[in-house]
Amino acid sequence: MRLRLLAVGKLKQPGLEALVEDYRKRSRSFLPIEALWLRDMNALRSRARAQPEAPKVLLDERGELLDSEGLAAWLGDWRDRGVRCVDFMIGDAHGFEDSDRGEAERVLALSRMTLPHRLAQVLLVEQLYRAGTILAGHPYHH
């Protein structure tokens, strides 16, 4: 199974880009992560619709708060059901509309606090890597 990060806007900071790339590289043997940076919400929605069979997870402060094991359980369940790809979507500064949340399979909050989109990307990629290590029984989580 592979994971896709679909995010509006580029990171634009070398340090953040390096962190995201580091976790993406580490994830290759667990759950490969593809990152796509899109120019606006219309491009994000269009790209997500291009793979309708992939479950959509919207990142939104109103979403479900999980611990790392809970996120790993979501991914493990999808993997066990034969899902080949899961899309994790980070919107623009205005976030998602009710209709977007209604179309998503899951809505996930990284925090109840509002986070900069660039920081949310780093946190998400690290947590996806962590979930992969949990599923593989790798000691990184501890």
N, C-alpha and C positions, 0 to 999 in steps of 0.2 A: 504494500500500500504506500502511496505517496501523498504528501501534503502540499497544498498550494497556499501561499500567502498572497492574497490580492489586496493591495493597498493603494490608496490615493496619495500621490505625492512621493517624491524620492526622499531619501534620508538626508542628503546634502551635507553630511558631516562625516569626514573620513573615519573618525573614531567609532561612530555608530555603524557605519557601513562595515568596518572591520569586525565588530562584534557579531553582527548578523551573519556575515560570511563565515566566521569561525564556528558558530553553532550550526550553520547549514552544512559545513564540511564534516563536523563531528557526527551529524545526524545521518549521513549517507548509509552507514551500515545498520541503522536501526529503522528510521522512518525518513526517507529522503524528503527534503523540503525544497520546493521550487518557489522563488520569490518573483512576483511581477508587480512593478510599480506603474500605476495608471494615472492619466492626467486629470480625470474627474470622475464624479459619481456615475455618469452615463456610461463611461468606458468600463468602470468596475462592474456595473450591472450587466452590461453586454458580455463581458468576458466570463462572468459567472454563469450566464445563461448558455454559453457555448458548450458547457459540460453539464447538462441537466441531471445526469445520473449521480453526480458528486454531491453528497450532503453539504449544505451551506451552514457555516457557523459565523454569525455576525458578532463582532466585538462591540459591545455597547455597555455603558455603565449601568443600564437597567437590567442587564442579563443575569444569568445564574452565576453565583460565586462558587467556585470549585477549589478544592485543594489539588495538588499535583497528582495524587492517586486517582481522584475523580476524573480528571482530564484523561489520564491513561486508560481508565475504565471505558470512557466514551470511545476512544480510539481502538481499544482492544475489541469492543463490541462490534464496531464497524468492520474491523479487520476480519473478525470471526464470521461475519455475515457475508464476506466476499467483496466488500466495498474496495474499489481500486484507488480512489482519490477522494480526499476531503478538502473543501475550500474554506479557508479562514479569511474573512473579509474585514478590513479596517477602512472605514469611510473617511470623509473629509472632516473639516473642523465642525461642521453642522451635524455630523453623525447620520444615522439612518432614519428613515421615515417608518411610520407604523406599518405601512404595506411591505417594506423590506423585512421588518422583523417577523411579520406574519408569514412570509414566504420561506423563511429560514427554517432549517431543521432544528437548529439550536441557536440560542443567543447567550453569549458568554461575556461575563464581566471580569476583567483582570483586577479591578478594584472599584469601589464605589466612588473613589475620587476621579475627577477628570484628568486624564493623562495626555500629554502631547502625543500626537500620532507617531512621531518618530520613536519616542521611548516605548510606546505600546508595541511597536514592531520588534524591538529588541527583547522586551519581556516575553512576547508571544513565542518567538523563535527559541528562546532559552527553555521555555516551558514545554514546547513540542519536543525538543531534544530530551529533556528530562523525562517526559512521558514515554518516549521510545526506550530510554534506558530502564525505566520501571518495567515495561513490558518484556524486556529482554533479560531482566534479572541482573542487570549491571549495577555495580555499587555506587555510581555517580550520585544517586538520589540521597545517599546517606552522607 
